[in-house]
Amino acid sequence: MDLDIDTVIETDPEPTMGALVRGGLCVTVDGQRLNAYVDEHTSTWPRSWYPEYVGEIPLVTLGKLFQTAARILRDEERLYDTVRVPLPETGEAFLCEYLGGESLRVAFQTTNEPDANARQATPKAARGFIVPAETLATELLRCGDEVTTVLDRLELDDADVDRFRDRKQELRTALNSHRENTSDE
């Protein structure tokens, strides 16, 4: 099983704070994009990175995914509970459902608004994929490290950036602890 999480970042030439960092995420599992829409090639999109990448504020979305993965690794989520990680400004979300052991389901959900123009996730995206929790955490950290490199290059250091870094470190700590605990078994 091959899991890949990438991000695209767009900023003003000289952004003054982390909240101005815009971009989206692309999640692929075994070469299939999770964040896929029905009729995506005939739709108009709000940003240049859509539909391949989704979301608007990567620091917030990744931060919430870091928290969710950390909670799963620390066994703080109950079996079959689904955590909805909303994409700010879109009404869409990534879903993470703990399935027990090392497995979780990741899926993509679009708005349930009755609007005829509302975009819908493909059935496969809505159904999602089963992935190992440790693999998701590792890939989230890799993507987070890439975003941190961009933040460092832009010399951004404010409350939003600090919160992002703290949540990434929380996930790294949870992953290391999880690995130690599972290697002892």
Secondary structure by P-SEA (a helix, b strand, c coil): cbbbbbbbbbbccccccccccccbbbbbccccccccccccccccccccccccbbbccaaaaaaaaaaaaaaaaaccccccbbbbbccccccbbbbbbbccccbbbbbcccccccccccccccccccbbbbbbaaaaaaaaaaaaaaaaaaaaaaccccaaaaaaaaaaaaaaaaaaaaaaaaaac
